[in-house]
Amino acid sequence: MKWVTRKEVVAAGKKSKRAAIANCKKHWKQIATCTEKEFEVANDMGNVDIGDYYCALCQRYVDCKDCPLYTLNSQCCKEFGAADNALDKWYWEDRVRFSTFQKKALKVYERLCEL
C-alpha cells in the first residue's frame, strides 16, 4: 500500500481546511482497509500513525478548539478516542483483534465524511 506521507499531510494542512479533511479521510480509509500485516510493517517503519504527526487537521489547527473534529472536554472527537484506545489494546496489550481497531478507524473515517 502507498501510505499517505508526512509531506502530503503537512502540505494538505497548509493548503486549506478542505484539503486537510480530504487527506485525513484518505489516511483513515487506508487504516480501516489495510491488512494487519500492512499496518504492522508500515507502523514499524514509521510510515503510519494515528497521532497528530499524520493528521492534516492537527497540522492546520494548532489549537484543537479550532478543529472541526473538536469535541468539548476532549482533545479530538470521541471516534478518535475509541480508535486510539483500541489501537493500544491491540498493539501493546494484545487484548483485542486488529479488526476491532479497524472498526473504530472506520468510525473516524465516517465522522470525517460528515464534515
C-alpha positions, 0 to 999 in steps of 0.5 A: 500500500502507498501510505499517505506521507508526512509531506502530503499531510503537512502540505494538505494542512497548509493548503486549506481546511478542505484539503486537510479533511480530504487527506485525513479521510484518505489516511483513515480509509487506508487504516480501516482497509489495510491488512494487519500485516500492512499496518504492522510493517508500515507502523514499524517503519514509521510510515503510519500513525494515528497521532497528530504527526499524520493528521492534516487537521492537527497540522492546520489547527494548532489549537484543537478548539479550532478543529472541526473534529473538536469535541468539548472536554476532549482533545479530538472527537470521541471516534478518535478516542475509541480508535486510539484506545483500541489501537493500544489494546491491540498493539501493546496489550494484545487484548483485542483483534486488529479488526476491532481497531479497524472498526473504530478507524472506520468510525473516524473515517465516517465522522470525517465524511460528515464534515 
